[in-house]
């Protein structure tokens, strides 16, 4: 192995480490936080869906959530469609 080949391998390794710490790791943390929030939902929580629908949780099932808005309309969403809890 020549010195140039070793330098090239080290550069690719450093690039891999940089990609991991700046792209893969933060996305993994965000995905875990969202999954934790979605599993901790309770009836009565105010939430926002990924589509921007605001509502209060009326019913929870294994994979679905039924939301009710201020006018009383009920909508059923997949649990994964809940983006965040509203303040």
PDB file of N, CA, C and O in Angstrom, chain B, residues numbered from 101:
ATOM      1  N   UNK B 101       0.831  -1.187   0.000  1.00  0.00           N
ATOM      2  CA  UNK B 101       0.000   0.000   0.000  1.00  0.00           C
ATOM      3  C   UNK B 101       0.870   1.243   0.000  1.00  0.00           C
ATOM      4  O   UNK B 101       1.840   1.352   0.750  1.00  0.00           O
ATOM      5  N   UNK B 102       0.503   2.155  -0.842  1.00  0.00           N
ATOM      6  CA  UNK B 102       1.268   3.391  -0.900  1.00  0.00           C
ATOM      7  C   UNK B 102       0.684   4.396   0.098  1.00  0.00           C
ATOM      8  O   UNK B 102      -0.405   4.207   0.640  1.00  0.00           O
ATOM      9  N   UNK B 103       1.425   5.440   0.315  1.00  0.00           N
ATOM     10  CA  UNK B 103       0.997   6.483   1.247  1.00  0.00           C
ATOM     11  C   UNK B 103      -0.263   7.184   0.730  1.00  0.00           C
ATOM     12  O   UNK B 103      -1.125   7.579   1.515  1.00  0.00           O
ATOM     13  N   UNK B 104      -0.363   7.335  -0.591  1.00  0.00           N
ATOM     14  CA  UNK B 104      -1.550   7.972  -1.168  1.00  0.00           C
ATOM     15  C   UNK B 104      -2.813   7.156  -0.897  1.00  0.00           C
ATOM     16  O   UNK B 104      -3.876   7.716  -0.627  1.00  0.00           O
ATOM     17  N   UNK B 105      -2.693   5.843  -0.970  1.00  0.00           N
ATOM     18  CA  UNK B 105      -3.833   4.963  -0.735  1.00  0.00           C
ATOM     19  C   UNK B 105      -4.281   5.052   0.733  1.00  0.00           C
ATOM     20  O   UNK B 105      -5.480   5.055   1.014  1.00  0.00           O
ATOM     21  N   UNK B 106      -3.346   5.122   1.642  1.00  0.00           N
ATOM     22  CA  UNK B 106      -3.669   5.230   3.073  1.00  0.00           C
ATOM     23  C   UNK B 106      -4.372   6.565   3.348  1.00  0.00           C
ATOM     24  O   UNK B 106      -5.348   6.603   4.098  1.00  0.00           O
ATOM     25  N   UNK B 107      -3.897   7.633   2.764  1.00  0.00           N
ATOM     26  CA  UNK B 107      -4.519   8.946   2.941  1.00  0.00           C
ATOM     27  C   UNK B 107      -5.945   8.929   2.398  1.00  0.00           C
ATOM     28  O   UNK B 107      -6.850   9.483   3.022  1.00  0.00           O
ATOM     29  N   UNK B 108      -6.155   8.300   1.241  1.00  0.00           N
ATOM     30  CA  UNK B 108      -7.476   8.209   0.652  1.00  0.00           C
ATOM     31  C   UNK B 108      -8.424   7.423   1.559  1.00  0.00           C
ATOM     32  O   UNK B 108      -9.573   7.828   1.733  1.00  0.00           O
ATOM     33  N   UNK B 109      -7.981   6.331   2.129  1.00  0.00           N
ATOM     34  CA  UNK B 109      -8.801   5.528   3.034  1.00  0.00           C
ATOM     35  C   UNK B 109      -9.155   6.333   4.281  1.00  0.00           C
ATOM     36  O   UNK B 109     -10.293   6.283   4.750  1.00  0.00           O
ATOM     37  N   UNK B 110      -8.204   7.064   4.812  1.00  0.00           N
ATOM     38  CA  UNK B 110      -8.453   7.900   5.995  1.00  0.00           C
ATOM     39  C   UNK B 110      -9.468   8.997   5.669  1.00  0.00           C
ATOM     40  O   UNK B 110     -10.340   9.292   6.487  1.00  0.00           O
ATOM     41  N   UNK B 111      -9.366   9.597   4.496  1.00  0.00           N
ATOM     42  CA  UNK B 111     -10.317  10.637   4.101  1.00  0.00           C
ATOM     43  C   UNK B 111     -11.736  10.071   3.991  1.00  0.00           C
ATOM     44  O   UNK B 111     -12.685  10.701   4.456  1.00  0.00           O
ATOM     45  N   UNK B 112     -11.891   8.893   3.382  1.00  0.00           N
ATOM     46  CA  UNK B 112     -13.219   8.275   3.287  1.00  0.00           C
ATOM     47  C   UNK B 112     -13.764   7.916   4.664  1.00  0.00           C
ATOM     48  O   UNK B 112     -14.962   8.062   4.907  1.00  0.00           O
ATOM     49  N   UNK B 113     -12.915   7.454   5.558  1.00  0.00           N
ATOM     50  CA  UNK B 113     -13.351   7.126   6.917  1.00  0.00           C
ATOM     51  C   UNK B 113     -13.824   8.385   7.642  1.00  0.00           C
ATOM     52  O   UNK B 113     -14.853   8.363   8.317  1.00  0.00           O
ATOM     53  N   UNK B 114     -13.083   9.470   7.507  1.00  0.00           N
ATOM     54  CA  UNK B 114     -13.487  10.730   8.133  1.00  0.00           C
ATOM     55  C   UNK B 114     -14.783  11.250   7.538  1.00  0.00           C
ATOM     56  O   UNK B 114     -15.626  11.778   8.263  1.00  0.00           O
ATOM     57  N   UNK B 115     -14.955  11.111   6.248  1.00  0.00           N
ATOM     58  CA  UNK B 115     -16.197  11.519   5.609  1.00  0.00           C
ATOM     59  C   UNK B 115     -17.367  10.700   6.145  1.00  0.00           C
ATOM     60  O   UNK B 115     -18.444  11.244   6.389  1.00  0.00           O
ATOM     61  N   UNK B 116     -17.165   9.416   6.325  1.00  0.00           N
ATOM     62  CA  UNK B 116     -18.200   8.561   6.897  1.00  0.00           C
ATOM     63  C   UNK B 116     -18.563   8.972   8.317  1.00  0.00           C
ATOM     64  O   UNK B 116     -19.743   8.990   8.668  1.00  0.00           O
ATOM     65  N   UNK B 117     -17.587   9.299   9.128  1.00  0.00           N
ATOM     66  CA  UNK B 117     -17.828   9.742  10.504  1.00  0.00           C
ATOM     67  C   UNK B 117     -18.588  11.065  10.513  1.00  0.00           C
ATOM     68  O   UNK B 117     -19.515  11.238  11.303  1.00  0.00           O
ATOM     69  N   UNK B 118     -18.210  11.989   9.651  1.00  0.00           N
ATOM     70  CA  UNK B 118     -18.889  13.284   9.575  1.00  0.00           C
ATOM     71  C   UNK B 118     -20.346  13.102   9.149  1.00  0.00           C
ATOM     72  O   UNK B 118     -21.243  13.709   9.734  1.00  0.00           O
ATOM     73  N   UNK B 119     -20.583  12.278   8.142  1.00  0.00           N
ATOM     74  CA  UNK B 119     -21.956  12.021   7.698  1.00  0.00           C
ATOM     75  C   UNK B 119     -22.768  11.403   8.825  1.00  0.00           C
ATOM     76  O   UNK B 119     -23.926  11.773   9.020  1.00  0.00           O
ATOM     77  N   UNK B 120     -22.189  10.474   9.566  1.00  0.00           N
ATOM     78  CA  UNK B 120     -22.909   9.840  10.665  1.00  0.00           C
ATOM     79  C   UNK B 120     -23.321  10.859  11.719  1.00  0.00           C
ATOM     80  O   UNK B 120     -24.480  10.880  12.133  1.00  0.00           O
ATOM     81  N   UNK B 121     -22.387  11.707  12.159  1.00  0.00           N
ATOM     82  CA  UNK B 121     -22.678  12.628  13.257  1.00  0.00           C
ATOM     83  C   UNK B 121     -23.543  13.821  12.851  1.00  0.00           C
ATOM     84  O   UNK B 121     -24.233  14.390  13.697  1.00  0.00           O
ATOM     85  N   UNK B 122     -23.521  14.205  11.593  1.00  0.00           N
ATOM     86  CA  UNK B 122     -24.301  15.367  11.176  1.00  0.00           C
ATOM     87  C   UNK B 122     -25.606  15.021  10.470  1.00  0.00           C
ATOM     88  O   UNK B 122     -26.473  15.886  10.345  1.00  0.00           O
ATOM     89  N   UNK B 123     -25.776  13.780  10.002  1.00  0.00           N
ATOM     90  CA  UNK B 123     -26.995  13.436   9.275  1.00  0.00           C
ATOM     91  C   UNK B 123     -27.733  12.246   9.875  1.00  0.00           C
ATOM     92  O   UNK B 123     -28.924  12.346  10.171  1.00  0.00           O
ATOM     93  N   UNK B 124     -27.066  11.152  10.054  1.00  0.00           N
ATOM     94  CA  UNK B 124     -27.734   9.913  10.469  1.00  0.00           C
ATOM     95  C   UNK B 124     -28.126   9.955  11.941  1.00  0.00           C
ATOM     96  O   UNK B 124     -29.272   9.650  12.272  1.00  0.00           O
ATOM     97  N   UNK B 125     -27.231  10.315  12.812  1.00  0.00           N
ATOM     98  CA  UNK B 125     -27.500  10.315  14.257  1.00  0.00           C
ATOM     99  C   UNK B 125     -28.614  11.293  14.652  1.00  0.00           C
ATOM    100  O   UNK B 125     -29.510  10.894  15.395  1.00  0.00           O
ATOM    101  N   UNK B 126     -28.605  12.552  14.195  1.00  0.00           N
ATOM    102  CA  UNK B 126     -29.702  13.463  14.565  1.00  0.00           C
ATOM    103  C   UNK B 126     -31.061  12.981  14.054  1.00  0.00           C
ATOM    104  O   UNK B 126     -32.063  13.119  14.756  1.00  0.00           O
ATOM    105  N   UNK B 127     -31.110  12.424  12.854  1.00  0.00           N
ATOM    106  CA  UNK B 127     -32.373  11.926  12.323  1.00  0.00           C
ATOM    107  C   UNK B 127     -32.877  10.746  13.144  1.00  0.00           C
ATOM    108  O   UNK B 127     -34.078  10.622  13.383  1.00  0.00           O
ATOM    109  N   UNK B 128     -31.979   9.894  13.570  1.00  0.00           N
ATOM    110  CA  UNK B 128     -32.352   8.754  14.411  1.00  0.00           C
ATOM    111  C   UNK B 128     -32.904   9.232  15.758  1.00  0.00           C
ATOM    112  O   UNK B 128     -33.891   8.687  16.252  1.00  0.00           O
ATOM    113  N   UNK B 129     -32.279  10.231  16.344  1.00  0.00           N
ATOM    114  CA  UNK B 129     -32.768  10.793  17.609  1.00  0.00           C
ATOM    115  C   UNK B 129     -34.145  11.414  17.443  1.00  0.00           C
ATOM    116  O   UNK B 129     -35.012  11.238  18.299  1.00  0.00           O
ATOM    117  N   UNK B 130     -34.356  12.148  16.337  1.00  0.00           N
ATOM    118  CA  UNK B 130     -35.634  12.780  16.088  1.00  0.00           C
ATOM    119  C   UNK B 130     -36.718  11.728  15.898  1.00  0.00           C
ATOM    120  O   UNK B 130     -37.823  11.873  16.420  1.00  0.00           O
ATOM    121  N   UNK B 131     -36.409  10.669  15.154  1.00  0.00           N
ATOM    122  CA  UNK B 131     -37.377   9.605  14.907  1.00  0.00           C
ATOM    123  C   UNK B 131     -37.766   8.908  16.219  1.00  0.00           C
ATOM    124  O   UNK B 131     -38.937   8.584  16.420  1.00  0.00           O
ATOM    125  N   UNK B 132     -36.799   8.677  17.106  1.00  0.00           N
ATOM    126  CA  UNK B 132     -37.084   8.062  18.403  1.00  0.00           C
ATOM    127  C   UNK B 132     -37.951   8.974  19.261  1.00  0.00           C
ATOM    128  O   UNK B 132     -38.859   8.498  19.943  1.00  0.00           O
ATOM    129  N   UNK B 133     -37.687  10.278  19.239  1.00  0.00           N
ATOM    130  CA  UNK B 133     -38.474  11.222  20.034  1.00  0.00           C
ATOM    131  C   UNK B 133     -39.922  11.274  19.542  1.00  0.00           C
ATOM    132  O   UNK B 133     -40.848  11.318  20.353  1.00  0.00           O
ATOM    133  N   UNK B 134     -40.124  11.269  18.230  1.00  0.00           N
ATOM    134  CA  UNK B 134     -41.480  11.292  17.673  1.00  0.00           C
ATOM    135  C   UNK B 134     -42.208   9.998  18.021  1.00  0.00           C
ATOM    136  O   UNK B 134     -43.379  10.032  18.399  1.00  0.00           O
ATOM    137  N   UNK B 135     -41.530   8.860  17.897  1.00  0.00           N
ATOM    138  CA  UNK B 135     -42.155   7.578  18.229  1.00  0.00           C
ATOM    139  C   UNK B 135     -42.528   7.525  19.705  1.00  0.00           C
ATOM    140  O   UNK B 135     -43.581   6.993  20.057  1.00  0.00           O
ATOM    141  N   UNK B 136     -41.683   8.066  20.566  1.00  0.00           N
ATOM    142  CA  UNK B 136     -41.973   8.104  22.000  1.00  0.00           C
ATOM    143  C   UNK B 136     -43.190   8.986  22.282  1.00  0.00           C
ATOM    144  O   UNK B 136     -44.055   8.622  23.079  1.00  0.00           O
ATOM    145  N   UNK B 137     -43.253  10.149  21.622  1.00  0.00           N
ATOM    146  CA  UNK B 137     -44.393  11.045  21.802  1.00  0.00           C
ATOM    147  C   UNK B 137     -45.679  10.376  21.325  1.00  0.00           C
ATOM    148  O   UNK B 137     -46.710  10.471  21.990  1.00  0.00           O
ATOM    149  N   UNK B 138     -45.624   9.703  20.181  1.00  0.00           N
ATOM    150  CA  UNK B 138     -46.817   9.061  19.635  1.00  0.00           C
ATOM    151  C   UNK B 138     -47.295   7.910  20.517  1.00  0.00           C
ATOM    152  O   UNK B 138     -48.497   7.662  20.604  1.00  0.00           O
ATOM    153  N   UNK B 139     -46.384   7.214  21.163  1.00  0.00           N
ATOM    154  CA  UNK B 139     -46.803   6.113  22.030  1.00  0.00           C
ATOM    155  C   UNK B 139     -47.314   6.608  23.379  1.00  0.00           C
ATOM    156  O   UNK B 139     -47.997   5.867  24.086  1.00  0.00           O
ATOM    157  N   UNK B 140     -46.995   7.855  23.749  1.00  0.00           N
ATOM    158  CA  UNK B 140     -47.435   8.385  25.045  1.00  0.00           C
ATOM    159  C   UNK B 140     -48.693   9.242  24.936  1.00  0.00           C
ATOM    160  O   UNK B 140     -49.046   9.932  25.893  1.00  0.00           O
ATOM    161  N   UNK B 141     -49.369   9.214  23.805  1.00  0.00           N
ATOM    162  CA  UNK B 141     -50.586  10.007  23.639  1.00  0.00           C
ATOM    163  C   UNK B 141     -51.693   9.506  24.553  1.00  0.00           C
ATOM    164  O   UNK B 141     -51.820   8.303  24.783  1.00  0.00           O
ATOM    165  N   UNK B 142     -52.481  10.418  25.068  1.00  0.00           N
ATOM    166  CA  UNK B 142     -53.599  10.089  25.950  1.00  0.00           C
ATOM    167  C   UNK B 142     -54.862  10.774  25.454  1.00  0.00           C
ATOM    168  O   UNK B 142     -54.802  11.775  24.739  1.00  0.00           O
ATOM    169  N   UNK B 143     -55.992  10.228  25.839  1.00  0.00           N
ATOM    170  CA  UNK B 143     -57.272  10.829  25.490  1.00  0.00           C
ATOM    171  C   UNK B 143     -57.328  12.230  26.094  1.00  0.00           C
ATOM    172  O   UNK B 143     -56.980  12.428  27.258  1.00  0.00           O
ATOM    173  N   UNK B 144     -57.767  13.193  25.297  1.00  0.00           N
ATOM    174  CA  UNK B 144     -57.862  14.574  25.760  1.00  0.00           C
ATOM    175  C   UNK B 144     -56.668  15.433  25.391  1.00  0.00           C
ATOM    176  O   UNK B 144     -56.747  16.656  25.509  1.00  0.00           O
ATOM    177  N   UNK B 145     -55.555  14.842  24.946  1.00  0.00           N
ATOM    178  CA  UNK B 145     -54.394  15.628  24.528  1.00  0.00           C
ATOM    179  C   UNK B 145     -54.730  16.426  23.274  1.00  0.00           C
ATOM    180  O   UNK B 145     -55.422  15.934  22.382  1.00  0.00           O
ATOM    181  N   UNK B 146     -54.237  17.656  23.212  1.00  0.00           N
ATOM    182  CA  UNK B 146     -54.388  18.473  22.005  1.00  0.00           C
ATOM    183  C   UNK B 146     -53.168  18.202  21.141  1.00  0.00           C
ATOM    184  O   UNK B 146     -52.034  18.273  21.615  1.00  0.00           O
ATOM    185  N   UNK B 147     -53.406  17.888  19.856  1.00  0.00           N
ATOM    186  CA  UNK B 147     -52.327  17.509  18.952  1.00  0.00           C
ATOM    187  C   UNK B 147     -52.472  18.206  17.607  1.00  0.00           C
ATOM    188  O   UNK B 147     -53.514  18.782  17.291  1.00  0.00           O
ATOM    189  N   UNK B 148     -51.398  18.139  16.823  1.00  0.00           N
ATOM    190  CA  UNK B 148     -51.367  18.644  15.460  1.00  0.00           C
ATOM    191  C   UNK B 148     -50.892  17.506  14.569  1.00  0.00           C
ATOM    192  O   UNK B 148     -49.901  16.845  14.880  1.00  0.00           O
ATOM    193  N   UNK B 149     -51.594  17.272  13.456  1.00  0.00           N
ATOM    194  CA  UNK B 149     -51.189  16.212  12.535  1.00  0.00           C
ATOM    195  C   UNK B 149     -50.134  16.740  11.569  1.00  0.00           C
ATOM    196  O   UNK B 149     -49.855  17.939  11.536  1.00  0.00           O
ATOM    197  N   UNK B 150     -49.551  15.836  10.783  1.00  0.00           N
ATOM    198  CA  UNK B 150     -48.554  16.261   9.809  1.00  0.00           C
ATOM    199  C   UNK B 150     -49.169  17.117   8.708  1.00  0.00           C
ATOM    200  O   UNK B 150     -48.459  17.837   8.007  1.00  0.00           O
ATOM    201  N   UNK B 151     -50.491  17.039   8.556  1.00  0.00           N
ATOM    202  CA  UNK B 151     -51.190  17.867   7.585  1.00  0.00           C
ATOM    203  C   UNK B 151     -51.623  19.204   8.145  1.00  0.00           C
ATOM    204  O   UNK B 151     -52.180  20.021   7.412  1.00  0.00           O
ATOM    205  N   UNK B 152     -51.383  19.454   9.434  1.00  0.00           N
ATOM    206  CA  UNK B 152     -51.717  20.735  10.041  1.00  0.00           C
ATOM    207  C   UNK B 152     -53.080  20.777  10.705  1.00  0.00           C
ATOM    208  O   UNK B 152     -53.527  21.851  11.108  1.00  0.00           O
ATOM    209  N   UNK B 153     -53.761  19.636  10.832  1.00  0.00           N
ATOM    210  CA  UNK B 153     -55.072  19.602  11.479  1.00  0.00           C
ATOM    211  C   UNK B 153     -54.869  19.637  12.995  1.00  0.00           C
ATOM    212  O   UNK B 153     -54.124  18.827  13.548  1.00  0.00           O
ATOM    213  N   UNK B 154     -55.533  20.575  13.657  1.00  0.00           N
ATOM    214  CA  UNK B 154     -55.471  20.698  15.110  1.00  0.00           C
ATOM    215  C   UNK B 154     -56.712  20.030  15.697  1.00  0.00           C
ATOM    216  O   UNK B 154     -57.810  20.173  15.160  1.00  0.00           O
ATOM    217  N   UNK B 155     -56.537  19.309  16.790  1.00  0.00           N
ATOM    218  CA  UNK B 155     -57.681  18.684  17.425  1.00  0.00           C
ATOM    219  C   UNK B 155     -57.333  18.096  18.769  1.00  0.00           C
ATOM    220  O   UNK B 155     -56.180  18.120  19.200  1.00  0.00           O
ATOM    221  N   UNK B 156     -58.348  17.568  19.425  1.00  0.00           N
ATOM    222  CA  UNK B 156     -58.207  16.917  20.723  1.00  0.00           C
ATOM    223  C   UNK B 156     -58.461  15.434  20.517  1.00  0.00           C
ATOM    224  O   UNK B 156     -59.357  15.057  19.761  1.00  0.00           O
ATOM    225  N   UNK B 157     -57.689  14.596  21.174  1.00  0.00           N
ATOM    226  CA  UNK B 157     -57.834  13.155  21.007  1.00  0.00           C
ATOM    227  C   UNK B 157     -59.135  12.708  21.668  1.00  0.00           C
ATOM    228  O   UNK B 157     -59.350  12.913  22.862  1.00  0.00           O
ATOM    229  N   UNK B 158     -59.986  12.099  20.869  1.00  0.00           N
ATOM    230  CA  UNK B 158     -61.271  11.597  21.342  1.00  0.00           C
ATOM    231  C   UNK B 158     -61.171  10.112  21.690  1.00  0.00           C
ATOM    232  O   UNK B 158     -61.750   9.666  22.680  1.00  0.00           O
ATOM    233  N   UNK B 159     -60.435   9.343  20.873  1.00  0.00           N
ATOM    234  CA  UNK B 159     -60.277   7.910  21.107  1.00  0.00           C
ATOM    235  C   UNK B 159     -58.929   7.455  20.569  1.00  0.00           C
ATOM    236  O   UNK B 159     -58.438   7.969  19.564  1.00  0.00           O
ATOM    237  N   UNK B 160     -58.344   6.486  21.253  1.00  0.00           N
ATOM    238  CA  UNK B 160     -57.063   5.908  20.843  1.00  0.00           C
ATOM    239  C   UNK B 160     -57.240   4.414  20.617  1.00  0.00           C
ATOM    240  O   UNK B 160     -57.896   3.724  21.398  1.00  0.00           O
ATOM    241  N   UNK B 161     -56.651   3.934  19.550  1.00  0.00           N
ATOM    242  CA  UNK B 161     -56.599   2.500  19.295  1.00  0.00           C
ATOM    243  C   UNK B 161     -55.150   2.127  19.027  1.00  0.00           C
ATOM    244  O   UNK B 161     -54.256   2.966  19.137  1.00  0.00           O
ATOM    245  N   UNK B 162     -54.922   0.879  18.678  1.00  0.00           N
ATOM    246  CA  UNK B 162     -53.555   0.395  18.454  1.00  0.00           C
ATOM    247  C   UNK B 162     -52.818   1.231  17.408  1.00  0.00           C
ATOM    248  O   UNK B 162     -51.706   1.696  17.661  1.00  0.00           O
ATOM    249  N   UNK B 163     -53.421   1.426  16.246  1.00  0.00           N
ATOM    250  CA  UNK B 163     -52.746   2.139  15.157  1.00  0.00           C
ATOM    251  C   UNK B 163     -53.455   3.412  14.732  1.00  0.00           C
ATOM    252  O   UNK B 163     -52.928   4.147  13.896  1.00  0.00           O
ATOM    253  N   UNK B 164     -54.625   3.699  15.272  1.00  0.00           N
ATOM    254  CA  UNK B 164     -55.372   4.884  14.848  1.00  0.00           C
ATOM    255  C   UNK B 164     -55.699   5.788  16.028  1.00  0.00           C
ATOM    256  O   UNK B 164     -55.719   5.364  17.183  1.00  0.00           O
ATOM    257  N   UNK B 165     -55.954   7.048  15.693  1.00  0.00           N
ATOM    258  CA  UNK B 165     -56.325   8.075  16.671  1.00  0.00           C
ATOM    259  C   UNK B 165     -57.529   8.810  16.100  1.00  0.00           C
ATOM    260  O   UNK B 165     -57.512   9.214  14.937  1.00  0.00           O
ATOM    261  N   UNK B 166     -58.569   8.985  16.901  1.00  0.00           N
ATOM    262  CA  UNK B 166     -59.724   9.765  16.477  1.00  0.00           C
ATOM    263  C   UNK B 166     -59.639  11.132  17.135  1.00  0.00           C
ATOM    264  O   UNK B 166     -59.592  11.253  18.359  1.00  0.00           O
ATOM    265  N   UNK B 167     -59.620  12.164  16.288  1.00  0.00           N
ATOM    266  CA  UNK B 167     -59.537  13.541  16.768  1.00  0.00           C
ATOM    267  C   UNK B 167     -60.896  14.200  16.642  1.00  0.00           C
ATOM    268  O   UNK B 167     -61.692  13.862  15.766  1.00  0.00           O
ATOM    269  N   UNK B 168     -61.146  15.144  17.530  1.00  0.00           N
ATOM    270  CA  UNK B 168     -62.367  15.941  17.462  1.00  0.00           C
ATOM    271  C   UNK B 168     -61.918  17.399  17.458  1.00  0.00           C
ATOM    272  O   UNK B 168     -61.078  17.801  18.262  1.00  0.00           O
ATOM    273  N   UNK B 169     -62.494  18.198  16.531  1.00  0.00           N
ATOM    274  CA  UNK B 169     -62.109  19.603  16.472  1.00  0.00           C
ATOM    275  C   UNK B 169     -63.089  20.441  17.284  1.00  0.00           C
ATOM    276  O   UNK B 169     -63.993  19.898  17.920  1.00  0.00           O
ATOM    277  N   UNK B 170     -62.918  21.747  17.265  1.00  0.00           N
ATOM    278  CA  UNK B 170     -63.756  22.641  18.073  1.00  0.00           C
ATOM    279  C   UNK B 170     -65.221  22.636  17.644  1.00  0.00           C
ATOM    280  O   UNK B 170     -66.103  22.915  18.457  1.00  0.00           O
ATOM    281  N   UNK B 171     -65.486  22.324  16.389  1.00  0.00           N
ATOM    282  CA  UNK B 171     -66.861  22.277  15.900  1.00  0.00           C
ATOM    283  C   UNK B 171     -67.524  20.932  16.171  1.00  0.00           C
ATOM    284  O   UNK B 171     -68.721  20.777  15.928  1.00  0.00           O
ATOM    285  N   UNK B 172     -66.778  19.973  16.660  1.00  0.00           N
ATOM    286  CA  UNK B 172     -67.333  18.660  16.981  1.00  0.00           C
ATOM    287  C   UNK B 172     -67.146  17.610  15.908  1.00  0.00           C
ATOM    288  O   UNK B 172     -67.599  16.478  16.078  1.00  0.00           O
ATOM    289  N   UNK B 173     -66.501  17.943  14.822  1.00  0.00           N
ATOM    290  CA  UNK B 173     -66.254  16.967  13.758  1.00  0.00           C
ATOM    291  C   UNK B 173     -65.185  15.972  14.218  1.00  0.00           C
ATOM    292  O   UNK B 173     -64.202  16.358  14.850  1.00  0.00           O
ATOM    293  N   UNK B 174     -65.383  14.702  13.902  1.00  0.00           N
ATOM    294  CA  UNK B 174     -64.432  13.659  14.286  1.00  0.00           C
ATOM    295  C   UNK B 174     -63.711  13.148  13.049  1.00  0.00           C
ATOM    296  O   UNK B 174     -64.328  12.903  12.012  1.00  0.00           O
ATOM    297  N   UNK B 175     -62.406  12.991  13.169  1.00  0.00           N
ATOM    298  CA  UNK B 175     -61.580  12.470  12.096  1.00  0.00           C
ATOM    299  C   UNK B 175     -60.710  11.368  12.648  1.00  0.00           C
ATOM    300  O   UNK B 175     -60.242  11.441  13.784  1.00  0.00           O
ATOM    301  N   UNK B 176     -60.494  10.344  11.840  1.00  0.00           N
ATOM    302  CA  UNK B 176     -59.624   9.242  12.239  1.00  0.00           C
ATOM    303  C   UNK B 176     -58.334   9.317  11.437  1.00  0.00           C
ATOM    304  O   UNK B 176     -58.353   9.426  10.211  1.00  0.00           O
ATOM    305  N   UNK B 177     -57.224   9.258  12.141  1.00  0.00           N
ATOM    306  CA  UNK B 177     -55.897   9.322  11.536  1.00  0.00           C
ATOM    307  C   UNK B 177     -55.073   8.133  12.008  1.00  0.00           C
ATOM    308  O   UNK B 177     -55.350   7.546  13.054  1.00  0.00           O
ATOM    309  N   UNK B 178     -54.064   7.789  11.229  1.00  0.00           N
ATOM    310  CA  UNK B 178     -53.070   6.833  11.689  1.00  0.00           C
ATOM    311  C   UNK B 178     -52.286   7.499  12.823  1.00  0.00           C
ATOM    312  O   UNK B 178     -52.093   8.714  12.817  1.00  0.00           O
ATOM    313  N   UNK B 179     -51.843   6.714  13.779  1.00  0.00           N
ATOM    314  CA  UNK B 179     -51.084   7.266  14.909  1.00  0.00           C
ATOM    315  C   UNK B 179     -49.814   7.943  14.408  1.00  0.00           C
ATOM    316  O   UNK B 179     -49.360   8.926  14.993  1.00  0.00           O
ATOM    317  N   UNK B 180     -49.245   7.421  13.333  1.00  0.00           N
ATOM    318  CA  UNK B 180     -48.001   8.001  12.788  1.00  0.00           C
ATOM    319  C   UNK B 180     -48.227   9.366  12.146  1.00  0.00           C
ATOM    320  O   UNK B 180     -47.258  10.062  11.845  1.00  0.00           O
ATOM    321  N   UNK B 181     -49.484   9.768  11.929  1.00  0.00           N
ATOM    322  CA  UNK B 181     -49.773  11.078  11.338  1.00  0.00           C
ATOM    323  C   UNK B 181     -49.751  12.193  12.371  1.00  0.00           C
ATOM    324  O   UNK B 181     -49.854  13.363  12.005  1.00  0.00           O
ATOM    325  N   UNK B 182     -49.622  11.867  13.642  1.00  0.00           N
ATOM    326  CA  UNK B 182     -49.556  12.906  14.683  1.00  0.00           C
ATOM    327  C   UNK B 182     -48.137  13.442  14.717  1.00  0.00           C
ATOM    328  O   UNK B 182     -47.186  12.707  14.982  1.00  0.00           O
ATOM    329  N   UNK B 183     -48.006  14.738  14.444  1.00  0.00           N
ATOM    330  CA  UNK B 183     -46.672  15.355  14.366  1.00  0.00           C
ATOM    331  C   UNK B 183     -46.177  15.828  15.731  1.00  0.00           C
ATOM    332  O   UNK B 183     -45.003  15.671  16.068  1.00  0.00           O
ATOM    333  N   UNK B 184     -47.097  16.414  16.516  1.00  0.00           N
ATOM    334  CA  UNK B 184     -46.656  16.960  17.811  1.00  0.00           C
ATOM    335  C   UNK B 184     -47.859  17.224  18.684  1.00  0.00           C
ATOM    336  O   UNK B 184     -48.996  17.251  18.215  1.00  0.00           O
ATOM    337  N   UNK B 185     -47.589  17.420  19.966  1.00  0.00           N
ATOM    338  CA  UNK B 185     -48.625  17.847  20.896  1.00  0.00           C
ATOM    339  C   UNK B 185     -48.709  19.364  20.831  1.00  0.00           C
ATOM    340  O   UNK B 185     -47.685  20.043  20.756  1.00  0.00           O
ATOM    341  N   UNK B 186     -49.914  19.890  20.858  1.00  0.00           N
ATOM    342  CA  UNK B 186     -50.119  21.342  20.812  1.00  0.00           C
ATOM    343  C   UNK B 186     -50.048  21.887  22.237  1.00  0.00           C
ATOM    344  O   UNK B 186     -50.369  21.200  23.206  1.00  0.00           O
ATOM    345  N   UNK B 187     -49.626  23.113  22.327  1.00  0.00           N
ATOM    346  CA  UNK B 187     -49.511  23.753  23.650  1.00  0.00           C
ATOM    347  C   UNK B 187     -50.853  24.184  24.130  1.00  0.00           C
ATOM    348  O   UNK B 187     -50.969  24.742  25.222  1.00  0.00           O
TER     349      UNK B 187
END
